[in-house]
Amino acid sequence: MEHEIIFTALHIHLRWLRSLAKTGLQKAK
């Protein structure tokens, strides 16, 4: 059960990082 919560948190974190990188690249251009 516990590792399931960690896995979900990691998934959300990765999506957040990807969106953050996308906006960062758009701002750089």
C-alpha positions in Angstrom: 0.0 0.0 0.0 2.7 2.4 1.0 4.8 2.0 -2.2 1.6 2.6 -4.2 1.3 6.1 -2.7 5.0 6.8 -3.4 4.5 5.6 -7.0 1.5 7.9 -7.4 3.5 10.8 -5.9 6.4 10.2 -8.3 4.0 10.0 -11.3 2.5 13.4 -10.3 5.9 14.9 -9.7 7.2 13.8 -13.1 4.2 15.3 -14.8 4.7 18.5 -12.9 8.4 18.6 -13.9 7.5 18.0 -17.5 5.0 20.9 -17.6 7.5 23.1 -15.7 10.2 22.3 -18.3 7.8 23.0 -21.1 6.9 26.4 -19.8 10.6 27.1 -19.1 11.5 26.3 -22.7 8.7 28.5 -24.1 9.9 31.4 -21.9 13.5 30.8 -23.1 12.3 31.2 -26.7 
